[in-house]
Amino acid sequence: MSLKELFGDREFYAVMLKVALPIAAQSLVLNALNAVDVLLIGQLGETSVASVALANQFTFLLQLFLFGIASGAGIFTAQFWGKGDIPSLRRTFGLGLGAALAGSLLFTAVGLAIPERVLRLYTSDPTVIALGAPFLRIVALSYVINSLTVLFAMTLRTIRQVRLPMIVSIAALTLKTALAYVLIFGYFGLPALGILGAAIATLVARILECAVLLTLVYRWQLPPALRLADLSGYSHAFLARFAATTLPVILTEVVWSVGVSIYTAIYARIGVDSVAAFNIASTIEGVAIVPFMGMGNACAIIVGNALGAQDTDTARDYARKFLALAMVGALAMGLAIFAVSRVILDAYNISAESADYARRVMTVMAAVLWIRAANMVIIIGILRSGGDTRFGLLVDAGPMWLLGIPLAMLAAFVLHLPVYLVYPAVILGDETVKFLLGLYRFRSQRWMNIVVGSEG
């Protein structure tokens, strides 16, 4: 693709920026404030950082489970919106919402009943477990509420109503960070609660976020405003098609998230310094990857809308431009991370060894950011928009489990390498192979499918 083709299509950029910018802005604030949270907790030392990081791994599993459900349902809601079929859109959303509520109830029960056992999956350090278990119990109270927010917000995005969830989310996240600051250190006459203060702030913010979002959706009667009458009329053909398309997405997110948790457990077994270093570095990377998360999600929406309208030429052209733009932008972002890594790490109250580990990990992350950005656009944006979810499962989970995890275990437990050398083994076996497989599928054009029929 020439530079003129990539940068000269004004119509593409008008559509892309309208959808991608609010999504990217929301993700930017989320990751930036998460970085602030890690910075605040980092003032309490490496053990506190490690405790929160490992406790949040369980929440991370739920978030990706919810993202899988929302993304799977979103394949249909995006195409139904392009087709102009609102009743079918609502019925599809209802199916996704029911699955999300059921899954979040299970996660809540586990997080409340056995948080210590959950943390022992990641570490054997008794201090980390003792600090992290109460944190996890409090955060688990927000899981069901958060599942409602995620499903409503994701469905609003698929119909290009992106500003409302962005505004509500940014307000809630800002409140969370401010409240965490007060409760962690004990300002305005309140007791200093340490990491429990961060957990309470998370719970309060998620309750308010959900309440405001649902109130506005129903007050304005937006398409996701479900009624009981909408939850009927499902044909067997549609249910079968919905399950065949959506279940691979959910399975992809669950299998992938378990794999990421195994990576974290591997880093944790290397030592507290290693998991603290990786958590800090990955938080910085999370901020840097934000524009490309926005592109991936915008690609899924815009290309999905085009496929629903049976405009395959536009779908193909826009998919190519999203992928090229993500790769070029991520190369520039990687150089920026490398340039400022030392300055960022000076803000953390961590040992010299942890800071050195974090800097080395960030260097690798910066070098391969373009591959991660490309994978995000291919898997989340392109393959899912066309309902090519079974191949998406293969390309997302296969390299991780067959290459990435075995190489990480070999590097950590057999060769006894430090975390900054274990991480490149993960990238080599996981992200690089994933990119090559995904690029092959994209070029074949077999990902383009219209999943919505005449019935809902």
N, C-alpha and C positions, 0 to 999 in steps of 0.2 A: 504494500500500500504506500503510495507516495505521500509526501507531507501535505501537498495540496488537497488530496482526497481526505486526509485525516483532519486537517485544520480548516478546510475551506467550506465545509457543509454547515451553513448557519442554522438550517432547520434542525439538524441533529443536535447541535449544541443548545438550541433554545429548549428543545424537549428534554435533553439530558440534564441540563442545569436545573430546570424547574423541578425535576424529580430527585436528582442526586444531591443537590446542595442541602435541602432540609434533612435528608437522611444522614449525609455526612456531618452536618452541623450537630445533629443529635448524638451521633456516635463520637464526634470529637469532644463534645462536652462530657459524655459518659466516660471516655477514656482519660481525658484530662483530669476530671475530678476523681477518677479511680487512682490516677497517679498521685494526686494530692492526698488521697486517703492513705496510700502506701507511704507517702512522705511523712504524714502525721504519725502513723503507726511505727514508722521507722525510727522516730525519736525515742521509742520505748525499747529499741534494740532488735538484734537479729532474731531472737526467739519469738518475739511478738509478731514480727513480719512473717516468719515461717508458720506460726500457728494460724494466723488469719489466711495465709496463702493456701494452706492445706485444707482448712475448713471450707474455704470458698471453692475448692475443687468439687465438693458434693453439689453445691449450688450451681456450679458450672455444668455438671451433668444434667441437671434439671433444665437449665437455660437452653442447652443444645437440644434436649428432648422437645421442649416447647418450640424452639426454632424449627426443628424438623417437621412438627405437626403444622405450624403456621406456614412454612414454605411449601409443604405438600398441598395443603388446602389452597395456598396462594397461587399455585399453578392453575387451578381451576377458576378461582375468583378473578385473576387477571384476564384470563381468556373469556370468561363470562362477561366481564366488564367491557372488553373490546367488542364482544358480540351484542351487548346491550340487553342481556338477560338477567335482570335484578332478582327475580324470585329464585332462580337457580343459584345465583351468587349467595343469597342468604341461606339456602338449604346447605350449601357446601360449607359455609362458615359455621353453621350449627354443628355439623359433624366434627369439624376440627375442634370446636370449643368443648364439646363433650369429652373428646379424647384427652384434651389438655387438662381439664379439671380432674379426670380420673387419675392421670399420671401424677399430677401435683399433690393429690391427696396421699398417694403412696410415698412420695418423697418426704412429705411432711411427717408421716408416721415414723419413718425410719430416722429422720433427723431429730425428732423429739425423744424417741425411745432409746436409741443406741448410738449417740454421737461419738462416744469413745471408740466403739468398734469400727465406725466409719473411718476415724482418723488413724486407727491402727493399720488400715489398709495402705497408708502412705508412709507412716513413720513408727518407730518403736521408742522414740524419745518421750519419756513420761512427762516432762515439763511442757513440751509442745502439745501433747494430748490434753493435759490438765487445763491449759489456757484455751485451747481451741474448742473443746466440747461445749462449754457454756455459750460461747460465741455462736456455734452452729445451732444450738437449741433455739436461741432467740431469732436468728435469721430464718429458720425453718417455719416459723409462724407466718412468714410473709409469702410462702410458696403458692398457696391457692390464689391469693389476691394477685400475685404477680402473673399467674397464668392467664387471668382475665385480661390484664393490661397488655400482655404480649400478643394475644390472639386478636384483640380489637385493634391494636396499633398496626399490626402487620396487615390486617385486612384493609384498613384505611389506606395503607400505602399502595396496595395493589390496585386501588381505584383512583390513585394519584391524589388522594387527600393526605398529603404528607406534612403539611404545616401544623395541623392540630396535634398529632402525637409528638411532634418535635417540641412544640412550645410547652406542652404539659410535662414531657419528660425532662426538659432542661430545667424547668421550675422545680420539679421534685428532686432532681439530682443536686441542684444548688442548695436546696434546703437540707438535704442529707449531709452534704459536706460541712455546711455551717453548723448543723446540730452535732455532727461528729466531733468537730473541733471543740465545741463547748463541753461535750460529755466526756471525751477522752481525757482532757486536761483539767476539767472541773472549774469552769469560769461562771461568773454571775451567781456565786453562792452555791452552785451545784457540786456534788462530790465528783472527784476524779475517778472515772470508771475504767480507764484504760481501754482495752479492745472491746469490752462489753458496751462501752459508749458508742463505738462504731456500729455494733450490731443493732442497738436500739435505734440509732439514727436511720439505719437501713429500713427497719420495720415501719417506723413512722412515715418515712418518705414514700414507701410503696403503698401504704394504705391511702394516703392523700392523693397520690398519682392516679390510682385506680378509680377512686371516688370522683375526681374531677373529670377524667376522660369519659367514663360511662355516663355521667350526668350530661355532658355536652353532646355525646353521640345520640342520646335519647331525646334530649330537648330539641335538637336540630333535626331529628329523624333522618340521620344519615343511613346509607345502605346497610351497615352492620347492625342497625338497631333491630335485633331479633324479636319476634313475637312467637308465641306457641304455635300459631297457625302456620308459621314458616317451616316448622320442623315436621313436615309431612310431605307425601307425594314422591318419595324416593323410588325410582324404578330399580329393578334388580340389575339392569344393564349399567346404570350409572353407578350404583354401589360397587359393582365389580370393577369398573374402570377407575373409580376413586381409590379403592383399596390397592389395585395394581400399581397405580401411579404414586400414591402417597406413602404406602408402607416402606418402599425402598428409601424414601427420603428420611423418614423417622429412623429407620435402621441405620442409615448412613450417619446421622448425627449422633445416635447412641453409641455405635461402634467407634466412631471417630473420637467422641468425647471420652470414652473409656480408654482409648489409646493415649490420648493426651494426658489423662490422669496417671496412666502407667509411666509415661515420660516423667511426670512430676514426681512420682514415687521413686523413680530411679535417681533423679537429681537429689531428692531428700535423703536417700540411703547413702549418697556420697558424703553428705554432711550438711549441717545447718547453714554454714556459710554458702554452700552451693545453691541450696533452694532459695535462700534470701537473694543471692546474686541473680539467679535466673528470674525470680519474681520481679525484681526491680527492672531488669533488662526487658523482660516481656511486657511490662507495663508501658515502658517507653515505646517499644515497638507497636503496642496497641494504639497509641496516639498516632504514630506515623502511618499505620495501615488504614486509618479512618477514611481518607478520600477514596480508597479502593474498595472498602466495604460499601460506601455509598454508590460507587459505580456498579459493583456486583448486584446490589439490590435493585438499583435503577434499571440495569440491563434486564433483570428478570421481569420487572414490571412492564417496561416499554416493549421489549421483544415479545413478551407474552400477550400484551394487548394487540400487537400487530398480528400475531398468529391467530388470536381469537377472531380478528377481522378478516382472516384469510389473506393477509398481505405478506406473503412469504418473501418477496424481494426486499421489502423494507426490513423485515425481521433479520434476514441474512446480512444486509448491509450494515445495520446498526450494531449487530453482534460483532462484526469485524472491527468496527470503529471503537467500540467499548474495550475490546481486548488490546488493540494497539495503543490506545490512550493510557490504559492502566500500566502497561509495561514501560512506556516512556516516562510517565510520571513517577513510577516507583524507583526507577534508576536515579532520578534527581533526588528523591526523598532519601534514598539510601546514602547518598553522598552527604546530605545534610546531617543525618544521624551520626555518621562517622566524624564529622567536623565538630560537633558540639557534645560528644559523649562525655568527655572529661569534665566539662563545665556542669553538666547535669548531675553527674555522680558526686560532685563536691557538696551537693545540697543534702546528701543522706548521712545520717549519723551511724555509719557502719564501719567495720574494721577495714584496715588497708587490704587484707586478703580478699574480703567480700567485694570491695570496690574494684580490685584488679580483675577478679573473676567476671564481674558484671561488665566491665569495659571490654574484655575479650569476647564475651558472648554477644554484646551489642555490635561489635565489629563484624562478626559472622552474620548476624541478623541484617545489618545494613547491606552487606554484599549480596544477599539472596532475596532481598525484599521484592525485587521485580518478579521473581519466580512465584512467590507467595501471592502477590497481587494478581498475576496472570491466572493462577489456579483458582483464586476466589471468583474472578469473572467467569472463567470457563465453567466451573462446577455449579456455583450458585446462580450466576446470571444467565448463562447460555444453555447448558444441558437441562436445567430445571425448567426454564421458560418453555422449552419444547416437550416437556414430559419425558425426557430421556433419563429417567431416574434410576433404572437398573444399571445402566452403564456408569452413571454417576456414583452409585454405591461401589461398583468395582474399582473405579479409578481413585475414589477418595479413601476407601478403607484398605484396599488390597496392598498398595506399597507400604502403608504404615505397619500393618500386621506381619507382612511377609518379609519386609526388609528393614524398615525404620526401627521397630522395637527390638528385633534380634540384634541389630548392629549397636543400638544403644546399650543393651545388656552386655554385649561382648566388650564394648569399650569401657563400661563402668565396672563390671564385676570380674572380668577375666583379665583385661589389660590394666585395670585400676587407673584409668586416665582421669584427669580433672574435668569439671563440668564444661569448661570452655573447649575441650577437645571431644567430649561426648556429643555435644550439640551438633557439630559438623557431620558426625556420623548419622545423626537423625535426618539432617537436611539431605545428605547424599542418598540415603535409602528411601526417603519418603517424598519430600517435595519435588525433587528433580525428576524422579520417575513418574510421579503424578502429572507433572507438567507435560512430559513427552506423550503420555497416553491421552491426556485431555486434548492436546493440540491435534493429535491424529484424529480423534473423534470429531472435533470441530471442523476440520478440513474436509471430512467425509460427508458432511451435511446430513448425516442420518439422525441427528439430534432434533430435527424440525418435525414436530408432530402437533396436530390440532386435537386436543384431548376432549373438547366439549362437543357433544352431539346435539341432536334436536331435542333430547329430553334432559331434565335435571334430576 
